[in-house]
Amino acid sequence: MKKCTRCGRLLPLSQFHRDKISEDGHYYVCKECRRKYYTDQRGGLAHKFRNATTEEMERELARRRAAEARSAN
Ligand SMILES: [Zn+2]
């Protein structure tokens, strides 16, 4: 069993993707959270910028990264 750092649930290792870099060979977030995370990231952005050009999307991504960097300090 392993605790997901994102949802906090205690789940069997089969519910975690394999990751040879991590200590116990599995990701620290469960499959469900990982999938949701990527859906939010890509799906959310793709939906918002459905009609935007790649250039506009790149700019938005850069803006978000800058905002994240600022809030980290
Ligand atoms: Zn989870």
PDB file of the backbone (N, CA, C, O) and the ligand in Angstrom, with CONECT records:
HET     ZN  A 101       1
ATOM      1  N   MET A   1       0.841  -1.207   0.000  1.00  0.00           N
ATOM      2  CA  MET A   1       0.000   0.000   0.000  1.00  0.00           C
ATOM      3  C   MET A   1       0.872   1.251   0.000  1.00  0.00           C
ATOM      4  O   MET A   1       1.984   1.258   0.526  1.00  0.00           O
ATOM      5  N   LYS A   2       0.345   2.283  -0.592  1.00  0.00           N
ATOM      6  CA  LYS A   2       1.092   3.528  -0.723  1.00  0.00           C
ATOM      7  C   LYS A   2       0.095   4.675  -0.659  1.00  0.00           C
ATOM      8  O   LYS A   2      -1.026   4.576  -1.156  1.00  0.00           O
ATOM      9  N   LYS A   3       0.528   5.764  -0.036  1.00  0.00           N
ATOM     10  CA  LYS A   3      -0.370   6.907   0.092  1.00  0.00           C
ATOM     11  C   LYS A   3      -0.128   7.885  -1.052  1.00  0.00           C
ATOM     12  O   LYS A   3       1.009   8.269  -1.327  1.00  0.00           O
ATOM     13  N   CYS A   4      -1.203   8.276  -1.709  1.00  0.00           N
ATOM     14  CA  CYS A   4      -1.118   9.250  -2.791  1.00  0.00           C
ATOM     15  C   CYS A   4      -0.925  10.630  -2.166  1.00  0.00           C
ATOM     16  O   CYS A   4      -1.678  11.034  -1.280  1.00  0.00           O
ATOM     17  N   THR A   5       0.093  11.346  -2.639  1.00  0.00           N
ATOM     18  CA  THR A   5       0.374  12.657  -2.046  1.00  0.00           C
ATOM     19  C   THR A   5      -0.629  13.711  -2.498  1.00  0.00           C
ATOM     20  O   THR A   5      -0.684  14.806  -1.938  1.00  0.00           O
ATOM     21  N   ARG A   6      -1.411  13.380  -3.500  1.00  0.00           N
ATOM     22  CA  ARG A   6      -2.341  14.358  -4.037  1.00  0.00           C
ATOM     23  C   ARG A   6      -3.729  14.238  -3.406  1.00  0.00           C
ATOM     24  O   ARG A   6      -4.278  15.219  -2.905  1.00  0.00           O
ATOM     25  N   CYS A   7      -4.297  13.009  -3.436  1.00  0.00           N
ATOM     26  CA  CYS A   7      -5.640  12.836  -2.873  1.00  0.00           C
ATOM     27  C   CYS A   7      -5.579  12.300  -1.452  1.00  0.00           C
ATOM     28  O   CYS A   7      -6.582  12.317  -0.738  1.00  0.00           O
ATOM     29  N   GLY A   8      -4.397  11.820  -1.032  1.00  0.00           N
ATOM     30  CA  GLY A   8      -4.228  11.364   0.333  1.00  0.00           C
ATOM     31  C   GLY A   8      -4.779   9.993   0.630  1.00  0.00           C
ATOM     32  O   GLY A   8      -4.774   9.561   1.783  1.00  0.00           O
ATOM     33  N   ARG A   9      -5.264   9.284  -0.402  1.00  0.00           N
ATOM     34  CA  ARG A   9      -5.823   7.961  -0.190  1.00  0.00           C
ATOM     35  C   ARG A   9      -4.713   6.921  -0.104  1.00  0.00           C
ATOM     36  O   ARG A   9      -3.659   7.056  -0.726  1.00  0.00           O
ATOM     37  N   LEU A  10      -4.979   5.874   0.687  1.00  0.00           N
ATOM     38  CA  LEU A  10      -4.054   4.757   0.789  1.00  0.00           C
ATOM     39  C   LEU A  10      -4.485   3.719  -0.242  1.00  0.00           C
ATOM     40  O   LEU A  10      -5.569   3.146  -0.138  1.00  0.00           O
ATOM     41  N   LEU A  11      -3.632   3.479  -1.237  1.00  0.00           N
ATOM     42  CA  LEU A  11      -4.019   2.599  -2.336  1.00  0.00           C
ATOM     43  C   LEU A  11      -2.952   1.540  -2.595  1.00  0.00           C
ATOM     44  O   LEU A  11      -1.781   1.742  -2.272  1.00  0.00           O
ATOM     45  N   PRO A  12      -3.358   0.398  -3.185  1.00  0.00           N
ATOM     46  CA  PRO A  12      -2.357  -0.628  -3.529  1.00  0.00           C
ATOM     47  C   PRO A  12      -1.410  -0.109  -4.604  1.00  0.00           C
ATOM     48  O   PRO A  12      -1.781   0.765  -5.388  1.00  0.00           O
ATOM     49  N   LEU A  13      -0.193  -0.640  -4.648  1.00  0.00           N
ATOM     50  CA  LEU A  13       0.813  -0.179  -5.608  1.00  0.00           C
ATOM     51  C   LEU A  13       0.341  -0.306  -7.053  1.00  0.00           C
ATOM     52  O   LEU A  13       0.826   0.409  -7.931  1.00  0.00           O
ATOM     53  N   SER A  14      -0.589  -1.201  -7.301  1.00  0.00           N
ATOM     54  CA  SER A  14      -1.095  -1.385  -8.662  1.00  0.00           C
ATOM     55  C   SER A  14      -1.839  -0.142  -9.148  1.00  0.00           C
ATOM     56  O   SER A  14      -2.067   0.032 -10.346  1.00  0.00           O
ATOM     57  N   GLN A  15      -2.211   0.715  -8.205  1.00  0.00           N
ATOM     58  CA  GLN A  15      -2.916   1.946  -8.564  1.00  0.00           C
ATOM     59  C   GLN A  15      -1.950   3.105  -8.844  1.00  0.00           C
ATOM     60  O   GLN A  15      -2.370   4.240  -9.068  1.00  0.00           O
ATOM     61  N   PHE A  16      -0.661   2.796  -8.825  1.00  0.00           N
ATOM     62  CA  PHE A  16       0.345   3.826  -9.114  1.00  0.00           C
ATOM     63  C   PHE A  16       1.147   3.415 -10.344  1.00  0.00           C
ATOM     64  O   PHE A  16       1.487   2.243 -10.509  1.00  0.00           O
ATOM     65  N   HIS A  17       1.441   4.366 -11.189  1.00  0.00           N
ATOM     66  CA  HIS A  17       2.277   4.070 -12.352  1.00  0.00           C
ATOM     67  C   HIS A  17       3.690   3.781 -11.876  1.00  0.00           C
ATOM     68  O   HIS A  17       4.121   4.269 -10.832  1.00  0.00           O
ATOM     69  N   ARG A  18       4.400   2.988 -12.648  1.00  0.00           N
ATOM     70  CA  ARG A  18       5.780   2.684 -12.299  1.00  0.00           C
ATOM     71  C   ARG A  18       6.681   3.861 -12.639  1.00  0.00           C
ATOM     72  O   ARG A  18       6.491   4.560 -13.635  1.00  0.00           O
ATOM     73  N   ASP A  19       7.673   4.053 -11.771  1.00  0.00           N
ATOM     74  CA  ASP A  19       8.624   5.144 -11.987  1.00  0.00           C
ATOM     75  C   ASP A  19       9.955   4.717 -11.375  1.00  0.00           C
ATOM     76  O   ASP A  19      10.127   4.739 -10.156  1.00  0.00           O
ATOM     77  N   LYS A  20      10.884   4.332 -12.229  1.00  0.00           N
ATOM     78  CA  LYS A  20      12.132   3.757 -11.693  1.00  0.00           C
ATOM     79  C   LYS A  20      13.002   4.778 -10.962  1.00  0.00           C
ATOM     80  O   LYS A  20      13.928   4.405 -10.242  1.00  0.00           O
ATOM     81  N   ILE A  21      12.706   6.064 -11.146  1.00  0.00           N
ATOM     82  CA  ILE A  21      13.488   7.100 -10.462  1.00  0.00           C
ATOM     83  C   ILE A  21      13.106   7.197  -8.987  1.00  0.00           C
ATOM     84  O   ILE A  21      13.957   7.475  -8.142  1.00  0.00           O
ATOM     85  N   SER A  22      11.834   6.970  -8.675  1.00  0.00           N
ATOM     86  CA  SER A  22      11.395   7.145  -7.292  1.00  0.00           C
ATOM     87  C   SER A  22      11.872   5.994  -6.404  1.00  0.00           C
ATOM     88  O   SER A  22      12.224   4.915  -6.881  1.00  0.00           O
ATOM     89  N   GLU A  23      11.870   6.259  -5.118  1.00  0.00           N
ATOM     90  CA  GLU A  23      12.417   5.345  -4.122  1.00  0.00           C
ATOM     91  C   GLU A  23      11.829   3.928  -4.177  1.00  0.00           C
ATOM     92  O   GLU A  23      12.565   2.941  -4.175  1.00  0.00           O
ATOM     93  N   ASP A  24      10.508   3.846  -4.224  1.00  0.00           N
ATOM     94  CA  ASP A  24       9.874   2.529  -4.200  1.00  0.00           C
ATOM     95  C   ASP A  24       9.445   2.053  -5.597  1.00  0.00           C
ATOM     96  O   ASP A  24       8.721   1.066  -5.726  1.00  0.00           O
ATOM     97  N   GLY A  25       9.895   2.757  -6.629  1.00  0.00           N
ATOM     98  CA  GLY A  25       9.607   2.322  -7.992  1.00  0.00           C
ATOM     99  C   GLY A  25       8.242   2.711  -8.522  1.00  0.00           C
ATOM    100  O   GLY A  25       7.824   2.234  -9.577  1.00  0.00           O
ATOM    101  N   HIS A  26       7.545   3.572  -7.801  1.00  0.00           N
ATOM    102  CA  HIS A  26       6.226   4.021  -8.242  1.00  0.00           C
ATOM    103  C   HIS A  26       6.078   5.525  -8.053  1.00  0.00           C
ATOM    104  O   HIS A  26       6.732   6.138  -7.209  1.00  0.00           O
ATOM    105  N   TYR A  27       5.206   6.089  -8.859  1.00  0.00           N
ATOM    106  CA  TYR A  27       4.934   7.520  -8.744  1.00  0.00           C
ATOM    107  C   TYR A  27       4.333   7.860  -7.382  1.00  0.00           C
ATOM    108  O   TYR A  27       3.743   7.003  -6.723  1.00  0.00           O
ATOM    109  N   TYR A  28       4.487   9.105  -6.971  1.00  0.00           N
ATOM    110  CA  TYR A  28       3.938   9.487  -5.676  1.00  0.00           C
ATOM    111  C   TYR A  28       2.479   9.917  -5.754  1.00  0.00           C
ATOM    112  O   TYR A  28       1.837  10.127  -4.725  1.00  0.00           O
ATOM    113  N   VAL A  29       1.949  10.049  -6.978  1.00  0.00           N
ATOM    114  CA  VAL A  29       0.515  10.284  -7.124  1.00  0.00           C
ATOM    115  C   VAL A  29      -0.121   9.081  -7.820  1.00  0.00           C
ATOM    116  O   VAL A  29       0.500   8.466  -8.687  1.00  0.00           O
ATOM    117  N   CYS A  30      -1.345   8.748  -7.447  1.00  0.00           N
ATOM    118  CA  CYS A  30      -2.014   7.584  -8.002  1.00  0.00           C
ATOM    119  C   CYS A  30      -2.388   7.810  -9.472  1.00  0.00           C
ATOM    120  O   CYS A  30      -2.377   8.936  -9.968  1.00  0.00           O
ATOM    121  N   LYS A  31      -2.718   6.712 -10.147  1.00  0.00           N
ATOM    122  CA  LYS A  31      -3.054   6.777 -11.572  1.00  0.00           C
ATOM    123  C   LYS A  31      -4.191   7.766 -11.834  1.00  0.00           C
ATOM    124  O   LYS A  31      -4.165   8.529 -12.800  1.00  0.00           O
ATOM    125  N   GLU A  32      -5.169   7.733 -10.964  1.00  0.00           N
ATOM    126  CA  GLU A  32      -6.347   8.572 -11.141  1.00  0.00           C
ATOM    127  C   GLU A  32      -5.980  10.061 -11.070  1.00  0.00           C
ATOM    128  O   GLU A  32      -6.395  10.858 -11.911  1.00  0.00           O
ATOM    129  N   CYS A  33      -5.191  10.417 -10.044  1.00  0.00           N
ATOM    130  CA  CYS A  33      -4.790  11.812  -9.874  1.00  0.00           C
ATOM    131  C   CYS A  33      -3.890  12.257 -11.017  1.00  0.00           C
ATOM    132  O   CYS A  33      -3.989  13.387 -11.493  1.00  0.00           O
ATOM    133  N   ARG A  34      -3.013  11.363 -11.451  1.00  0.00           N
ATOM    134  CA  ARG A  34      -2.081  11.684 -12.511  1.00  0.00           C
ATOM    135  C   ARG A  34      -2.863  11.964 -13.798  1.00  0.00           C
ATOM    136  O   ARG A  34      -2.577  12.918 -14.522  1.00  0.00           O
ATOM    137  N   ARG A  35      -3.834  11.129 -14.057  1.00  0.00           N
ATOM    138  CA  ARG A  35      -4.639  11.297 -15.265  1.00  0.00           C
ATOM    139  C   ARG A  35      -5.407  12.612 -15.198  1.00  0.00           C
ATOM    140  O   ARG A  35      -5.480  13.355 -16.176  1.00  0.00           O
ATOM    141  N   LYS A  36      -5.969  12.882 -14.042  1.00  0.00           N
ATOM    142  CA  LYS A  36      -6.752  14.088 -13.859  1.00  0.00           C
ATOM    143  C   LYS A  36      -5.869  15.322 -14.035  1.00  0.00           C
ATOM    144  O   LYS A  36      -6.273  16.311 -14.647  1.00  0.00           O
ATOM    145  N   TYR A  37      -4.665  15.243 -13.491  1.00  0.00           N
ATOM    146  CA  TYR A  37      -3.719  16.348 -13.587  1.00  0.00           C
ATOM    147  C   TYR A  37      -3.431  16.672 -15.042  1.00  0.00           C
ATOM    148  O   TYR A  37      -3.462  17.834 -15.447  1.00  0.00           O
ATOM    149  N   TYR A  38      -3.150  15.636 -15.828  1.00  0.00           N
ATOM    150  CA  TYR A  38      -2.821  15.873 -17.225  1.00  0.00           C
ATOM    151  C   TYR A  38      -4.021  16.316 -18.032  1.00  0.00           C
ATOM    152  O   TYR A  38      -3.888  17.104 -18.969  1.00  0.00           O
ATOM    153  N   THR A  39      -5.184  15.818 -17.679  1.00  0.00           N
ATOM    154  CA  THR A  39      -6.389  16.236 -18.373  1.00  0.00           C
ATOM    155  C   THR A  39      -6.634  17.715 -18.110  1.00  0.00           C
ATOM    156  O   THR A  39      -7.001  18.463 -19.016  1.00  0.00           O
ATOM    157  N   ASP A  40      -6.429  18.133 -16.859  1.00  0.00           N
ATOM    158  CA  ASP A  40      -6.606  19.537 -16.504  1.00  0.00           C
ATOM    159  C   ASP A  40      -5.615  20.410 -17.259  1.00  0.00           C
ATOM    160  O   ASP A  40      -5.969  21.454 -17.806  1.00  0.00           O
ATOM    161  N   GLN A  41      -4.381  19.962 -17.276  1.00  0.00           N
ATOM    162  CA  GLN A  41      -3.326  20.732 -17.922  1.00  0.00           C
ATOM    163  C   GLN A  41      -3.555  20.869 -19.425  1.00  0.00           C
ATOM    164  O   GLN A  41      -3.620  21.978 -19.955  1.00  0.00           O
ATOM    165  N   ARG A  42      -3.676  19.749 -20.090  1.00  0.00           N
ATOM    166  CA  ARG A  42      -3.782  19.762 -21.549  1.00  0.00           C
ATOM    167  C   ARG A  42      -5.191  20.032 -22.021  1.00  0.00           C
ATOM    168  O   ARG A  42      -5.427  20.898 -22.864  1.00  0.00           O
ATOM    169  N   GLY A  43      -6.118  19.286 -21.472  1.00  0.00           N
ATOM    170  CA  GLY A  43      -7.504  19.430 -21.889  1.00  0.00           C
ATOM    171  C   GLY A  43      -8.021  20.827 -21.612  1.00  0.00           C
ATOM    172  O   GLY A  43      -8.665  21.446 -22.459  1.00  0.00           O
ATOM    173  N   GLY A  44      -7.731  21.317 -20.416  1.00  0.00           N
ATOM    174  CA  GLY A  44      -8.197  22.635 -20.032  1.00  0.00           C
ATOM    175  C   GLY A  44      -7.650  23.710 -20.937  1.00  0.00           C
ATOM    176  O   GLY A  44      -8.376  24.603 -21.374  1.00  0.00           O
ATOM    177  N   LEU A  45      -6.376  23.620 -21.213  1.00  0.00           N
ATOM    178  CA  LEU A  45      -5.721  24.610 -22.047  1.00  0.00           C
ATOM    179  C   LEU A  45      -6.200  24.498 -23.495  1.00  0.00           C
ATOM    180  O   LEU A  45      -6.480  25.503 -24.149  1.00  0.00           O
ATOM    181  N   ALA A  46      -6.288  23.270 -23.976  1.00  0.00           N
ATOM    182  CA  ALA A  46      -6.701  23.053 -25.356  1.00  0.00           C
ATOM    183  C   ALA A  46      -8.120  23.560 -25.569  1.00  0.00           C
ATOM    184  O   ALA A  46      -8.457  24.085 -26.631  1.00  0.00           O
ATOM    185  N   HIS A  47      -8.944  23.394 -24.539  1.00  0.00           N
ATOM    186  CA  HIS A  47     -10.324  23.837 -24.651  1.00  0.00           C
ATOM    187  C   HIS A  47     -10.384  25.360 -24.709  1.00  0.00           C
ATOM    188  O   HIS A  47     -11.108  25.938 -25.520  1.00  0.00           O
ATOM    189  N   LYS A  48      -9.620  25.987 -23.846  1.00  0.00           N
ATOM    190  CA  LYS A  48      -9.614  27.443 -23.777  1.00  0.00           C
ATOM    191  C   LYS A  48      -9.053  28.067 -25.045  1.00  0.00           C
ATOM    192  O   LYS A  48      -9.506  29.123 -25.488  1.00  0.00           O
ATOM    193  N   PHE A  49      -8.069  27.404 -25.619  1.00  0.00           N
ATOM    194  CA  PHE A  49      -7.392  27.966 -26.793  1.00  0.00           C
ATOM    195  C   PHE A  49      -7.713  27.201 -28.070  1.00  0.00           C
ATOM    196  O   PHE A  49      -6.870  27.032 -28.952  1.00  0.00           O
ATOM    197  N   ARG A  50      -8.934  26.755 -28.136  1.00  0.00           N
ATOM    198  CA  ARG A  50      -9.347  25.964 -29.285  1.00  0.00           C
ATOM    199  C   ARG A  50      -9.154  26.742 -30.588  1.00  0.00           C
ATOM    200  O   ARG A  50      -8.796  26.177 -31.622  1.00  0.00           O
ATOM    201  N   ASN A  51      -9.398  28.043 -30.513  1.00  0.00           N
ATOM    202  CA  ASN A  51      -9.307  28.848 -31.724  1.00  0.00           C
ATOM    203  C   ASN A  51      -8.037  29.693 -31.778  1.00  0.00           C
ATOM    204  O   ASN A  51      -7.860  30.513 -32.679  1.00  0.00           O
ATOM    205  N   ALA A  52      -7.171  29.483 -30.817  1.00  0.00           N
ATOM    206  CA  ALA A  52      -5.948  30.284 -30.772  1.00  0.00           C
ATOM    207  C   ALA A  52      -4.855  29.648 -31.626  1.00  0.00           C
ATOM    208  O   ALA A  52      -4.853  28.441 -31.865  1.00  0.00           O
ATOM    209  N   THR A  53      -3.948  30.470 -32.069  1.00  0.00           N
ATOM    210  CA  THR A  53      -2.815  29.954 -32.836  1.00  0.00           C
ATOM    211  C   THR A  53      -1.785  29.375 -31.877  1.00  0.00           C
ATOM    212  O   THR A  53      -1.834  29.620 -30.671  1.00  0.00           O
ATOM    213  N   THR A  54      -0.865  28.616 -32.417  1.00  0.00           N
ATOM    214  CA  THR A  54       0.188  28.035 -31.587  1.00  0.00           C
ATOM    215  C   THR A  54       0.981  29.135 -30.893  1.00  0.00           C
ATOM    216  O   THR A  54       1.390  28.993 -29.741  1.00  0.00           O
ATOM    217  N   GLU A  55       1.187  30.212 -31.600  1.00  0.00           N
ATOM    218  CA  GLU A  55       1.960  31.322 -31.041  1.00  0.00           C
ATOM    219  C   GLU A  55       1.251  31.922 -29.819  1.00  0.00           C
ATOM    220  O   GLU A  55       1.883  32.209 -28.802  1.00  0.00           O
ATOM    221  N   GLU A  56      -0.045  32.103 -29.935  1.00  0.00           N
ATOM    222  CA  GLU A  56      -0.824  32.647 -28.815  1.00  0.00           C
ATOM    223  C   GLU A  56      -0.784  31.699 -27.619  1.00  0.00           C
ATOM    224  O   GLU A  56      -0.712  32.127 -26.467  1.00  0.00           O
ATOM    225  N   MET A  57      -0.833  30.421 -27.918  1.00  0.00           N
ATOM    226  CA  MET A  57      -0.814  29.419 -26.862  1.00  0.00           C
ATOM    227  C   MET A  57       0.548  29.406 -26.165  1.00  0.00           C
ATOM    228  O   MET A  57       0.626  29.290 -24.942  1.00  0.00           O
ATOM    229  N   GLU A  58       1.604  29.523 -26.945  1.00  0.00           N
ATOM    230  CA  GLU A  58       2.956  29.569 -26.382  1.00  0.00           C
ATOM    231  C   GLU A  58       3.104  30.769 -25.457  1.00  0.00           C
ATOM    232  O   GLU A  58       3.698  30.675 -24.383  1.00  0.00           O
ATOM    233  N   ARG A  59       2.559  31.887 -25.889  1.00  0.00           N
ATOM    234  CA  ARG A  59       2.620  33.108 -25.077  1.00  0.00           C
ATOM    235  C   ARG A  59       1.894  32.915 -23.756  1.00  0.00           C
ATOM    236  O   ARG A  59       2.386  33.307 -22.698  1.00  0.00           O
ATOM    237  N   GLU A  60       0.719  32.307 -23.831  1.00  0.00           N
ATOM    238  CA  GLU A  60      -0.067  32.066 -22.626  1.00  0.00           C
ATOM    239  C   GLU A  60       0.677  31.125 -21.679  1.00  0.00           C
ATOM    240  O   GLU A  60       0.677  31.326 -20.464  1.00  0.00           O
ATOM    241  N   LEU A  61       1.304  30.108 -22.238  1.00  0.00           N
ATOM    242  CA  LEU A  61       2.060  29.166 -21.417  1.00  0.00           C
ATOM    243  C   LEU A  61       3.232  29.861 -20.734  1.00  0.00           C
ATOM    244  O   LEU A  61       3.522  29.605 -19.566  1.00  0.00           O
ATOM    245  N   ALA A  62       3.899  30.740 -21.470  1.00  0.00           N
ATOM    246  CA  ALA A  62       5.031  31.489 -20.922  1.00  0.00           C
ATOM    247  C   ALA A  62       4.550  32.402 -19.799  1.00  0.00           C
ATOM    248  O   ALA A  62       5.214  32.548 -18.773  1.00  0.00           O
ATOM    249  N   ARG A  63       3.388  33.014 -20.011  1.00  0.00           N
ATOM    250  CA  ARG A  63       2.814  33.910 -19.013  1.00  0.00           C
ATOM    251  C   ARG A  63       2.501  33.132 -17.732  1.00  0.00           C
ATOM    252  O   ARG A  63       2.769  33.600 -16.625  1.00  0.00           O
ATOM    253  N   ARG A  64       1.930  31.937 -17.903  1.00  0.00           N
ATOM    254  CA  ARG A  64       1.600  31.102 -16.741  1.00  0.00           C
ATOM    255  C   ARG A  64       2.851  30.681 -15.979  1.00  0.00           C
ATOM    256  O   ARG A  64       2.884  30.698 -14.748  1.00  0.00           O
ATOM    257  N   ARG A  65       3.885  30.300 -16.742  1.00  0.00           N
ATOM    258  CA  ARG A  65       5.132  29.884 -16.103  1.00  0.00           C
ATOM    259  C   ARG A  65       5.726  31.032 -15.298  1.00  0.00           C
ATOM    260  O   ARG A  65       6.226  30.828 -14.191  1.00  0.00           O
ATOM    261  N   ALA A  66       5.671  32.245 -15.856  1.00  0.00           N
ATOM    262  CA  ALA A  66       6.202  33.422 -15.176  1.00  0.00           C
ATOM    263  C   ALA A  66       5.411  33.685 -13.899  1.00  0.00           C
ATOM    264  O   ALA A  66       5.988  34.020 -12.865  1.00  0.00           O
ATOM    265  N   ALA A  67       4.101  33.535 -13.973  1.00  0.00           N
ATOM    266  CA  ALA A  67       3.248  33.758 -12.812  1.00  0.00           C
ATOM    267  C   ALA A  67       3.554  32.729 -11.726  1.00  0.00           C
ATOM    268  O   ALA A  67       3.585  33.053 -10.539  1.00  0.00           O
ATOM    269  N   GLU A  68       3.781  31.486 -12.149  1.00  0.00           N
ATOM    270  CA  GLU A  68       4.109  30.427 -11.210  1.00  0.00           C
ATOM    271  C   GLU A  68       5.442  30.705 -10.521  1.00  0.00           C
ATOM    272  O   GLU A  68       5.588  30.507  -9.315  1.00  0.00           O
ATOM    273  N   ALA A  69       6.403  31.163 -11.305  1.00  0.00           N
ATOM    274  CA  ALA A  69       7.734  31.462 -10.771  1.00  0.00           C
ATOM    275  C   ALA A  69       7.644  32.577  -9.727  1.00  0.00           C
ATOM    276  O   ALA A  69       8.321  32.536  -8.699  1.00  0.00           O
ATOM    277  N   ARG A  70       6.806  33.564 -10.004  1.00  0.00           N
ATOM    278  CA  ARG A  70       6.625  34.668  -9.081  1.00  0.00           C
ATOM    279  C   ARG A  70       6.007  34.201  -7.773  1.00  0.00           C
ATOM    280  O   ARG A  70       6.468  34.572  -6.693  1.00  0.00           O
ATOM    281  N   SER A  71       4.952  33.378  -7.871  1.00  0.00           N
ATOM    282  CA  SER A  71       4.258  32.936  -6.664  1.00  0.00           C
ATOM    283  C   SER A  71       5.107  31.977  -5.844  1.00  0.00           C
ATOM    284  O   SER A  71       4.833  31.759  -4.664  1.00  0.00           O
ATOM    285  N   ALA A  72       6.132  31.405  -6.455  1.00  0.00           N
ATOM    286  CA  ALA A  72       7.008  30.461  -5.748  1.00  0.00           C
ATOM    287  C   ALA A  72       7.959  31.193  -4.819  1.00  0.00           C
ATOM    288  O   ALA A  72       8.449  30.619  -3.847  1.00  0.00           O
ATOM    289  N   ASN A  73       8.220  32.455  -5.114  1.00  0.00           N
ATOM    290  CA  ASN A  73       9.168  33.231  -4.297  1.00  0.00           C
ATOM    291  C   ASN A  73       8.507  33.841  -3.072  1.00  0.00           C
ATOM    292  O   ASN A  73       9.168  34.520  -2.287  1.00  0.00           O
TER     293      ASN A  73
HETATM  294 ZN    ZN A 101      -4.574  10.150  -5.806  1.00  0.00          ZN2+
END
